[in-house]
Every structure is written in C-alpha cells, then in structure tokens.
Amino acid sequence: MPDLSELADLYAYPDKPLPWVRTNFVASVDGAVQDSRGVSGDLGGAPDLAVFRVLRSLADVVIVGAGTARAEGYKPIQADAVHEALRTGRQRVPLLAVVTRSLEIPEDLLAPGTMVITTVTSPAEARERLAQMVDVVVAGDDEIDWAAVLDSFAARGLHRILCEGGPELHGALVERDLVDEVCVTIGPHLVGGPMKRITEGSSPVERPMRLGHVFEQDDVLLTRWVRDRRSS
C-alpha cells in the first residue's frame, strides 16, 4: 500500500481555480454498491478505508445524498477522520453538504460543519428551521440546479469537491457532465441480487474516461478515472 505522502500525490487535485468534482465509490466485482445488508459496508476493506480518509482530507467539501447519509449513518466530519498533515492552510475538516428535497436529515447532522443543499419547492417551514442551525443553499425549483450549487461553492472558496453518492446523486452529476473524476474501489466480492450500481438516472449517457491510475492491495483494486474532454 502506498504511504500517506504517496497516496496524497496519487489523488492530488489539479492546481486550477475552477471547481473540480471528484466522486468516490466502492463496488463489488459484479458492480454492486451495496452488500447483502444494503450498505456499502466492508466491500473494500482496509485499503478502501485508507483511500476514503485521504480523499476526505484533500477535499474542501463532501457532498452526499440524504438517503445515503441515513443508510450509512453519516455524522459531521471530525478531525480524527482526516489527516491533519493534508489540511495545511485550509479548514480543519471539509464541510459536509447534504443534498435533499424533502429536508429529512438525521438530527446528528444538524451541527456546525454541515451544509444543506435543497430546492425552492422544499418544505418552507422546515427550511427556515434548518437555516437557524446550518448553512442552507437553495438552488433550483423542483430539481437541484447543480451549476448554481457549484457557483455557490466557488463563492465560498470550495473548489475541491468530493461526492460520496448515492447513485441517484451521482447520476444527476453525470447526466449534466459535471463529474471530472471518478474513484472506484473494486472489492473481492460477488453480491448478486437487485443491488444498485454507482450511477442511476433516467437518461442514458456515455462520458469518455481515461485511466488515472490503478493499484492492488489485499485483492482490492483501487482505481481512478478522469473525464476525457478532448472529444467534447
């Protein structure tokens, strides 16, 4: 396994001022992003957890769908969940941005360091209540306006963006061609059944990618793919 410095180099964000959207998933050999319990769980084992921590350490903001946050038991990001050495010159931990139209957010997440991304048509009373506890970004009418969200991030100096799912959120970003990079850990498991894959959406799209890197640790493949915009 590469050491911390080597991992930081492998997953370094481009040195550019524009927002860079990276997504991160773990999947089984047959493409499932859920184990038999319905969560990503231990599909990638210790190697995936090591990369997961580095990716969070390098990000300015982590975005996640509220459904994934509920299913995976998300908490506000704490200092012991990142590498302090990789946060030099930036906030102690990245912000956690929860995406929701229903505003059904676990109470544990309503704490400093959490941002809520929602729409104009979300419940107004609940939105006002949340705004008293966390930063609320309203972007779009019925659907999230992701261009407006990225502008809002940029205005806050949040250029290094990490999306941790779920598949519908990833699908929305892919459909709008906003994903610059995808990190996929492939765990040594066959899951079967009706499990989800990393991207779900209503419209099929095809986005050319190129391999950034791949390495193996304990039968786990850790891959990084970069959007190939030369043909766009």
Backbone as numpy.savetxt, mean C-alpha at the origin, in Angstrom:
# Nx Ny Nz CAx CAy CAz Cx Cy Cz
19.87 -13.46 2.75 19.01 -12.26 2.75 19.90 -11.03 2.75
19.65 -10.07 1.86 20.42 -8.82 1.91 20.28 -8.15 3.27
21.34 -7.43 3.70 21.24 -6.73 4.97 20.40 -5.46 4.79
20.22 -4.70 5.87 19.33 -3.54 5.84 19.76 -2.52 4.80
21.04 -2.22 4.75 21.54 -1.24 3.79 21.30 -1.70 2.36
21.52 -2.98 2.11 21.31 -3.51 0.76 19.83 -3.49 0.39
18.96 -3.84 1.34 17.52 -3.79 1.07 17.08 -2.36 0.79
17.60 -1.41 1.56 17.24 -0.01 1.34 17.66 0.45 -0.05
18.80 -0.01 -0.52 19.25 0.33 -1.88 18.38 -0.33 -2.93
18.03 -1.59 -2.70 17.20 -2.32 -3.66 15.83 -1.67 -3.84
15.28 -1.14 -2.73 13.93 -0.60 -2.76 13.89 0.93 -2.67
15.01 1.57 -2.95 15.05 3.04 -2.88 14.08 3.66 -3.88
13.40 4.71 -3.46 12.52 5.45 -4.37 13.38 6.27 -5.34
12.86 6.55 -6.53 13.60 7.42 -7.47 13.80 8.80 -6.86
14.90 9.41 -7.18 15.19 10.75 -6.70 14.55 11.76 -7.65
13.24 11.94 -7.46 12.48 12.84 -8.32 11.37 13.48 -7.48
10.95 14.70 -7.82 9.98 15.41 -6.99 8.54 14.93 -7.14
8.22 14.26 -8.25 6.84 13.85 -8.47 6.47 12.67 -7.57
5.19 12.54 -7.20 4.77 11.38 -6.40 5.10 10.07 -7.12
5.53 9.10 -6.36 5.83 7.77 -6.89 4.98 6.77 -6.12
4.11 6.04 -6.83 3.18 5.12 -6.20 3.72 3.70 -6.31
4.05 3.14 -5.17 4.53 1.75 -5.07 3.44 0.93 -4.38
3.20 -0.28 -4.86 2.26 -1.17 -4.19 3.00 -2.40 -3.71
2.49 -3.01 -2.66 3.17 -4.16 -2.08 2.16 -5.24 -1.71
2.41 -6.47 -2.20 1.52 -7.60 -1.93 2.34 -8.86 -1.70
1.73 -9.78 -0.98 2.26 -11.13 -0.87 1.20 -12.06 -1.46
1.65 -13.05 -2.21 0.72 -13.97 -2.87 1.27 -15.39 -2.82
0.38 -16.34 -2.98 0.78 -17.75 -3.05 1.30 -18.05 -4.46
1.83 -19.25 -4.64 2.31 -19.67 -5.97 1.19 -19.60 -6.99
-0.06 -19.92 -6.57 -1.18 -19.90 -7.49 -1.93 -18.56 -7.47
-1.30 -17.51 -6.95 -1.81 -16.16 -7.12 -2.79 -15.66 -6.08
-3.00 -16.41 -5.00 -3.95 -15.98 -3.96 -3.28 -14.97 -3.03
-4.02 -13.92 -2.65 -3.50 -12.96 -1.68 -4.08 -13.20 -0.29
-4.78 -14.32 -0.14 -5.35 -14.70 1.15 -4.98 -16.15 1.44
-4.71 -16.44 2.70 -4.50 -17.82 3.08 -5.84 -18.47 3.38
-5.83 -19.64 3.96 -7.09 -20.36 4.21 -7.97 -19.66 5.23
-7.39 -18.69 5.98 -8.18 -17.93 6.95 -8.77 -16.66 6.34
-8.40 -16.37 5.09 -8.93 -15.19 4.43 -8.11 -13.94 4.63
-6.88 -14.06 5.13 -5.98 -12.92 5.31 -4.63 -13.24 4.67
-3.81 -12.21 4.48 -2.50 -12.46 3.87 -1.60 -13.23 4.80
-1.78 -13.03 6.11 -1.17 -13.87 7.12 0.31 -14.13 6.94
0.64 -15.40 6.94 2.05 -15.81 6.91 2.47 -16.34 5.54
1.80 -15.91 4.48 2.11 -16.44 3.15 3.58 -16.25 2.78
4.17 -15.13 3.20 5.55 -14.85 2.81 6.57 -15.07 3.90
6.13 -15.38 5.11 7.04 -15.67 6.20 7.96 -14.51 6.56
9.09 -14.85 7.19 10.03 -13.84 7.68 10.63 -12.99 6.57
10.97 -13.54 5.39 11.52 -12.69 4.33 10.57 -11.57 3.92
9.28 -11.90 3.81 8.30 -10.88 3.43 8.17 -9.82 4.52
8.18 -10.23 5.77 8.08 -9.28 6.87 9.28 -8.32 6.88
10.46 -8.84 6.54 11.65 -7.99 6.51 11.53 -6.92 5.44
11.06 -7.31 4.26 10.88 -6.34 3.18 9.73 -5.39 3.50
8.65 -5.91 4.07 7.50 -5.10 4.47 7.95 -3.95 5.37
8.80 -4.24 6.33 9.26 -3.22 7.26 10.13 -2.18 6.56
10.98 -2.64 5.64 11.82 -1.70 4.89 10.97 -0.79 4.01
9.97 -1.35 3.35 9.11 -0.54 2.47 8.39 0.53 3.27
7.90 0.18 4.44 7.25 1.18 5.29 8.26 2.24 5.75
9.46 1.81 6.03 10.49 2.74 6.50 10.84 3.78 5.45
10.73 3.40 4.18 11.11 4.30 3.09 9.96 5.19 2.64
8.74 4.90 3.06 7.56 5.62 2.56 7.26 6.87 3.37
6.63 7.85 2.70 6.09 9.03 3.38 4.67 8.78 3.87
3.92 7.99 3.10 2.53 7.69 3.45 2.20 6.28 2.98
1.48 5.54 3.81 1.01 4.20 3.49 -0.50 4.28 3.30
-1.00 3.85 2.14 -2.44 3.85 1.92 -2.98 2.42 1.94
-4.16 2.28 2.52 -4.78 0.96 2.63 -6.29 1.13 2.61
-6.98 0.20 1.99 -8.43 0.20 2.02 -8.94 -0.15 3.40
-10.08 0.42 3.77 -10.63 0.17 5.11 -10.94 -1.31 5.32
-11.41 -2.00 4.28 -11.70 -3.43 4.42 -10.46 -4.23 4.76
-9.37 -3.92 4.09 -8.11 -4.60 4.40 -7.63 -4.24 5.80
-7.78 -2.98 6.17 -7.38 -2.55 7.51 -8.15 -3.31 8.58
-9.45 -3.52 8.34 -10.26 -4.27 9.31 -9.85 -5.74 9.34
-9.72 -6.35 8.16 -9.43 -7.78 8.09 -8.06 -8.12 8.66
-7.08 -7.25 8.42 -5.71 -7.52 8.83 -5.36 -6.93 10.19
-6.33 -6.28 10.83 -6.09 -5.75 12.16 -5.08 -4.62 12.21
-5.19 -3.69 11.29 -4.24 -2.58 11.22 -4.31 -1.71 12.47
-3.16 -1.18 12.86 -3.02 -0.21 13.94 -2.25 0.99 13.38
-2.29 2.15 14.07 -1.43 3.26 13.65 0.03 2.79 13.61
0.78 3.28 12.65 2.18 2.85 12.51 3.01 3.40 13.66
3.72 2.51 14.33 4.54 2.87 15.47 6.02 2.89 15.10
6.81 3.58 15.92 8.24 3.73 15.62 8.96 2.39 15.57
8.51 1.41 16.37 9.20 0.13 16.38 8.85 -0.73 15.17
7.96 -0.23 14.30 7.58 -0.96 13.09 8.40 -0.52 11.87
9.28 0.46 12.06 10.13 0.96 10.97 11.57 1.01 11.46
12.48 1.20 10.51 13.89 1.34 10.83 14.22 2.82 10.97
14.57 3.23 12.16 14.86 4.64 12.41 15.96 5.16 11.48
16.93 4.31 11.17 18.06 4.73 10.33 17.61 5.13 8.93
16.45 4.63 8.50 15.95 4.93 7.15 14.98 6.11 7.16
14.77 6.74 8.30 13.82 7.85 8.41 14.52 9.19 8.59
15.82 9.24 8.40 16.58 10.48 8.63 16.02 11.63 7.79
15.76 12.75 8.47 15.27 13.94 7.79 13.80 13.94 7.50
13.08 12.92 7.96 11.64 12.84 7.70 10.89 12.56 8.99
9.57 12.51 8.92 8.78 12.18 10.10 9.22 10.84 10.67
8.99 10.68 11.96 9.47 9.47 12.64 8.86 8.21 12.03
7.61 8.29 11.63 6.93 7.17 10.98 6.11 7.72 9.81
5.81 6.89 8.82 4.95 7.36 7.73 3.51 7.52 8.21
2.76 8.40 7.54 1.32 8.50 7.80 0.63 7.25 7.29
-0.50 6.92 7.89 -1.34 5.83 7.42 -2.63 6.43 6.89
-2.88 6.29 5.59 -4.07 6.85 4.95 -5.06 5.73 4.66
-6.22 5.78 5.30 -7.24 4.75 5.15 -8.28 5.23 4.15
-8.54 4.42 3.14 -9.45 4.78 2.06 -10.82 4.15 2.33
-11.86 5.00 2.38 -13.19 4.48 2.69 -14.27 5.44 2.20
-15.34 4.88 1.67 -16.52 5.69 1.33 -17.58 5.59 2.42
-17.58 4.49 3.13 -18.57 4.28 4.19 -18.15 4.93 5.51
-16.86 5.20 5.66 -16.27 5.76 6.89 -16.37 4.79 8.06
-16.45 3.50 7.76 -16.43 2.47 8.79 -14.98 2.10 9.08
-14.41 2.79 10.05 -12.99 2.66 10.36 -12.83 2.16 11.79
-11.96 1.16 12.00 -11.73 0.69 13.38 -11.33 1.83 14.30
-11.89 1.83 15.49 -11.61 2.90 16.44 -10.11 2.99 16.76
-9.42 1.86 16.71 -7.98 1.85 17.00 -7.19 2.74 16.04
-7.74 2.97 14.85 -7.02 3.76 13.85 -7.29 5.26 13.98
-8.23 5.62 14.81 -8.57 7.04 14.95 -7.62 7.69 15.96
-6.40 7.91 15.49 -5.33 8.42 16.35 -4.39 9.26 15.50
-3.57 10.08 16.14 -2.58 10.87 15.39 -1.75 9.96 14.49
-1.49 10.46 13.28 -0.74 9.67 12.32 -1.61 8.96 11.31
-2.94 9.06 11.49 -3.88 8.46 10.55 -4.56 9.55 9.73
-4.71 9.30 8.45 -5.45 10.16 7.53 -6.58 9.34 6.92
-7.71 9.96 6.66 -8.84 9.29 6.03 -9.06 9.91 4.65
-9.17 9.06 3.63 -9.46 9.50 2.27 -10.86 9.02 1.92
-11.73 9.95 1.54 -13.12 9.59 1.29 -13.69 10.47 0.18
-15.01 10.34 -0.04 -15.69 11.05 -1.12 -16.70 12.04 -0.57
-17.20 12.89 -1.47 -18.22 13.88 -1.10 -19.48 13.20 -0.60
-19.80 12.04 -1.17 -21.05 11.36 -0.82 -20.92 10.47 0.41
-19.79 10.48 1.09 -19.67 9.74 2.35 -20.56 10.40 3.39
-20.96 9.67 4.44 -21.87 10.23 5.45 -21.30 11.50 6.09
-22.01 12.60 5.90 -21.50 13.91 6.33 -21.28 13.99 7.83
-22.21 13.44 8.60 -22.09 13.53 10.06 -20.87 12.76 10.55
-20.68 11.56 10.00 -19.52 10.76 10.39 -18.23 11.44 9.95
-18.27 12.07 8.78 -17.08 12.76 8.27 -16.69 13.91 9.20
-17.67 14.65 9.66 -17.40 15.76 10.58 -16.82 15.26 11.90
-17.34 14.13 12.36 -16.82 13.55 13.62 -15.36 13.12 13.45
-15.08 12.47 12.33 -13.72 11.99 12.09 -12.75 13.15 11.96
-13.22 14.24 11.34 -12.34 15.40 11.12 -11.87 16.03 12.42
-12.56 15.74 13.51 -12.13 16.25 14.81 -11.00 15.42 15.41
-10.75 14.24 14.82 -9.74 13.33 15.37 -8.56 13.10 14.44
-8.83 13.08 13.13 -7.77 12.79 12.16 -7.92 13.72 10.96
-6.90 13.73 10.12 -6.93 14.53 8.89 -7.81 13.82 7.87
-8.83 14.50 7.36 -9.76 13.91 6.39 -9.58 14.60 5.05
-9.32 13.80 4.00 -9.19 14.32 2.65 -10.42 13.87 1.86
-11.19 14.83 1.36 -12.37 14.54 0.55 -12.01 14.77 -0.91
-12.07 13.70 -1.70 -11.64 13.79 -3.11 -12.57 12.96 -3.97
-13.35 13.62 -4.81 -14.27 12.91 -5.70 -15.67 12.87 -5.15
-16.64 12.64 -6.05 -18.04 12.58 -5.66 -18.42 11.19 -5.17
-18.70 10.27 -6.11 -19.06 8.90 -5.74 -17.83 7.99 -5.65
-16.83 8.27 -6.46 -15.60 7.49 -6.47 -14.42 8.37 -6.06
-13.39 7.76 -5.51 -12.20 8.50 -5.12 -11.53 9.11 -6.35
-11.26 10.40 -6.31 -10.52 11.09 -7.36 -9.03 10.98 -7.01
-8.36 9.99 -7.59 -6.99 9.71 -7.18 -6.01 10.78 -7.62
-6.27 11.45 -8.72 -5.41 12.56 -9.12 -5.44 13.65 -8.05
-6.63 13.92 -7.51 -6.77 14.93 -6.44 -6.09 14.46 -5.17
-6.17 13.17 -4.88 -5.50 12.63 -3.69 -3.99 12.81 -3.80
-3.44 12.48 -4.96 -1.99 12.63 -5.15 -1.58 14.09 -5.05
-2.42 14.99 -5.56 -2.14 16.43 -5.41 -2.14 16.82 -3.93
-3.08 16.26 -3.18 -3.16 16.54 -1.75 -1.93 16.02 -1.03
-1.49 14.84 -1.40 -0.25 14.30 -0.82 0.93 15.21 -1.12
1.03 15.62 -2.39 2.16 16.45 -2.80 2.18 17.76 -2.03
1.00 18.34 -1.80 0.91 19.59 -1.05 1.39 19.42 0.38
1.33 18.20 0.89 1.80 17.90 2.24 3.23 17.39 2.25
3.87 17.34 1.09 5.24 16.85 1.00 5.34 15.34 1.04
4.24 14.65 0.71 4.20 13.18 0.75 4.38 12.65 -0.68
5.60 12.38 -1.05 5.90 11.97 -2.43 6.14 10.47 -2.56
6.57 9.84 -1.49 6.88 8.40 -1.52 5.66 7.66 -0.99
4.89 7.08 -1.90 3.58 6.51 -1.56 3.66 4.99 -1.64
3.18 4.35 -0.59 3.15 2.89 -0.54 1.71 2.44 -0.35
1.19 1.66 -1.28 -0.16 1.10 -1.17 -0.05 -0.36 -0.75
-0.77 -0.73 0.32 -0.73 -2.10 0.81 -2.04 -2.85 0.53
-2.86 -2.34 -0.38 -4.07 -3.04 -0.77 -5.31 -2.50 -0.09
-6.41 -3.20 -0.29 -6.54 -4.48 -0.92 -6.67 -4.43 -2.43
-7.10 -5.58 -3.00 -7.17 -5.74 -4.44 -8.05 -4.71 -5.16
-9.16 -4.30 -4.57 -10.03 -3.33 -5.23 -9.36 -1.96 -5.29
-8.70 -1.56 -4.20 -7.96 -0.31 -4.20 -6.83 -0.36 -5.22
-6.11 -1.48 -5.24 -5.04 -1.64 -6.23 -5.60 -1.58 -7.64
-6.75 -2.22 -7.84 -7.37 -2.21 -9.16 -7.73 -0.81 -9.62
-8.21 0.02 -8.69 -8.56 1.41 -9.04 -7.32 2.18 -9.48
-6.21 1.97 -8.79 -4.97 2.67 -9.15 -4.41 2.16 -10.47
-4.48 0.84 -10.68 -4.00 0.26 -11.95 -4.85 0.76 -13.11
-6.18 0.78 -12.93 -7.07 1.21 -14.00 -6.76 2.64 -14.44
-6.37 3.48 -13.48 -6.05 4.88 -13.78 -4.58 5.07 -14.16
-3.85 3.96 -14.25 -2.43 3.96 -14.62 -1.61 4.85 -13.69
-1.87 4.74 -12.39 -1.15 5.53 -11.41 -0.08 4.73 -10.67
-0.03 3.42 -10.92 0.94 2.58 -10.22 2.28 2.63 -10.97
3.31 3.07 -10.27 4.65 3.15 -10.85 5.47 1.90 -10.60
5.14 1.18 -9.55 5.98 0.05 -9.15 5.16 -0.93 -8.31
5.38 -2.22 -8.53 4.68 -3.26 -7.77 5.71 -4.20 -7.15
5.65 -4.37 -5.84 6.49 -5.33 -5.14 5.62 -6.53 -4.79
6.01 -7.71 -5.26 5.23 -8.92 -5.01 6.12 -9.98 -4.38
5.73 -10.43 -3.21 6.38 -11.58 -2.58 5.58 -12.82 -2.93
6.25 -13.84 -3.43 5.59 -15.10 -3.78 5.99 -16.15 -2.75
5.01 -16.53 -1.94 5.27 -17.50 -0.87 5.11 -18.92 -1.37
5.79 -19.88 -0.72 5.78 -21.27 -1.18 4.53 -22.02 -0.72
3.39 -21.61 -1.24 2.12 -22.23 -0.86 1.21 -22.33 -2.07
0.38 -23.36 -2.10 -0.78 -23.44 -2.98 -2.01 -23.30 -2.10
-2.91 -22.41 -2.47 -4.05 -22.11 -1.63 -5.36 -22.63 -2.22
-5.57 -22.41 -3.52 -6.81 -22.87 -4.15 -8.02 -22.08 -3.66
-9.20 -22.56 -4.04 -10.43 -21.92 -3.59 -10.68 -20.59 -4.28
-11.67 -19.83 -3.80 -12.08 -18.58 -4.44 -11.32 -17.36 -3.91
-10.05 -17.52 -3.61 -9.30 -16.42 -3.02 -9.03 -15.31 -4.03
-8.88 -14.08 -3.53 -8.64 -12.94 -4.38 -7.20 -12.94 -4.89
-6.98 -12.20 -5.99 -5.62 -11.96 -6.45 -5.27 -10.50 -6.17
-4.08 -10.05 -6.55 -3.64 -8.74 -6.08 -4.39 -7.58 -6.70
-5.05 -7.79 -7.84 -5.76 -6.70 -8.51 -7.17 -7.14 -8.88
-8.16 -6.31 -8.52 -9.53 -6.55 -8.94 -10.11 -5.26 -9.47
-10.89 -5.35 -10.54 -11.51 -4.16 -11.10 -12.59 -4.53 -12.09
-13.36 -3.53 -12.50 -14.47 -3.78 -13.41 -14.03 -3.77 -14.87
-12.89 -3.16 -15.17 -12.43 -3.04 -16.55 -11.05 -3.67 -16.71
-10.91 -4.64 -17.62 -9.59 -5.23 -17.83 -8.64 -4.23 -18.49
-7.42 -4.19 -17.99 -6.39 -3.33 -18.57 -5.10 -4.13 -18.66
-4.17 -3.62 -19.43 -2.86 -4.27 -19.53 -1.79 -3.18 -19.45
-0.97 -3.25 -18.42 0.09 -2.26 -18.19 1.45 -2.95 -18.29
2.25 -2.62 -19.30 3.57 -3.24 -19.43 4.44 -2.93 -18.21
5.15 -3.94 -17.74 6.05 -3.81 -16.61 7.42 -4.37 -16.99
8.43 -3.95 -16.26 9.76 -4.53 -16.42 10.27 -4.96 -15.04
11.08 -5.99 -15.03 11.57 -6.52 -13.77 12.63 -5.61 -13.18
12.39 -5.16 -11.95 13.38 -4.35 -11.25 14.42 -5.23 -10.59
13.95 -6.23 -9.82 14.86 -7.22 -9.25 14.06 -8.40 -8.73
14.77 -9.48 -8.48 14.19 -10.66 -7.85 15.29 -11.35 -7.06
14.96 -11.79 -5.85 15.88 -12.63 -5.10 15.07 -13.62 -4.27
15.76 -14.69 -3.85 15.10 -15.79 -3.15 15.66 -15.92 -1.74
14.77 -16.20 -0.80 15.18 -16.45 0.57 14.22 -17.46 1.18
14.73 -18.60 1.61 13.91 -19.62 2.27 12.71 -20.03 1.41
12.95 -20.22 0.12 11.91 -20.63 -0.84 10.87 -19.55 -1.11
11.14 -18.34 -0.66 10.26 -17.20 -0.92 10.91 -16.33 -1.99
10.14 -15.96 -3.02 10.64 -15.07 -4.06 10.18 -13.64 -3.77
11.13 -12.72 -3.76 10.82 -11.31 -3.52 11.10 -10.55 -4.81
10.04 -10.04 -5.41 10.17 -9.42 -6.73 9.73 -7.95 -6.69
10.29 -7.20 -7.62 9.94 -5.79 -7.76 9.79 -5.50 -9.24
8.65 -4.92 -9.63 8.33 -4.66 -11.02 8.05 -3.16 -11.20
8.59 -2.58 -12.25 8.47 -1.14 -12.50 7.64 -0.92 -13.77
6.72 0.00 -13.71 5.88 0.33 -14.87 6.75 0.79 -16.03
6.60 0.13 -17.18 7.35 0.48 -18.38 6.50 1.46 -19.21
6.84 2.74 -19.11 6.05 3.77 -19.78 6.63 4.17 -21.13
7.61 3.42 -21.61 8.21 3.77 -22.90 7.23 3.62 -24.05
6.25 2.72 -23.89 5.27 2.50 -24.96 3.97 3.26 -24.72
3.91 4.04 -23.62 2.66 4.75 -23.28 2.46 5.95 -24.19
